[in-house]
């Protein structure tokens, strides 16, 4: 399912594209990552699930979320100001 079929990204100006990424895509990604994190941590606190050996999944997800956060921060602090100048 293509959620972006109504947007022709080729027709957006650099400023419009940066705005879209920051205010739509980054917001969506942050909310989804938080939701996934909440579910992983909920399963970790459940006795039956905590015995299922999901510790490595939780650790891997924590690394992924941290790295993704750094990626978004670099875009917002370095790339986007350069593109919109």
LINJO-V166063 format. One record per backbone hydrogen bond with DSSP energy under -0.5 kcal/mol. NH is the residue of the N-H (numbers start at 0). CO is the residue of the C=O. E is the energy in kcal/mol with one decimal. If there is no record, write none. Layout:
nh-><NH,NH>
co-><CO,CO>
e-><E,E>
//
This chain:
nh-><2,4,6,7,8,10,11,16,17,18,19,20,21,22,23,24,25,27,28,29,30,31,32,33,34,35,36,37,38,39,40,41,42,43,44,45,49,50,51,52,53,57,58,59,60,61,62,63,64,65,66,67,68,69,70,71,72,73,74,75,76,77,78,79,81,82,83,84,84>
co-><0,1,3,5,6,7,8,12,13,14,15,16,17,18,19,19,20,23,24,25,26,27,28,29,30,31,32,33,34,35,36,37,38,39,40,41,45,46,48,49,48,53,54,55,56,57,58,59,60,61,62,63,64,65,66,67,68,69,70,71,72,73,73,74,77,78,79,80,81>
e-><-0.9,-1.0,-1.9,-0.5,-1.1,-1.8,-0.9,-2.7,-2.5,-2.5,-2.5,-2.6,-2.8,-2.9,-2.2,-1.7,-3.3,-2.5,-3.0,-2.4,-2.3,-2.7,-2.7,-2.0,-2.2,-2.8,-2.5,-2.6,-2.1,-2.7,-2.7,-2.1,-2.4,-1.7,-1.4,-1.0,-3.1,-1.4,-1.4,-0.8,-0.5,-2.3,-2.6,-2.6,-2.7,-2.4,-1.9,-2.5,-3.1,-2.0,-2.7,-2.7,-2.2,-2.1,-2.2,-2.5,-2.3,-2.4,-2.2,-2.4,-2.3,-2.9,-1.3,-3.4,-1.2,-2.5,-2.3,-0.6,-0.6>
//
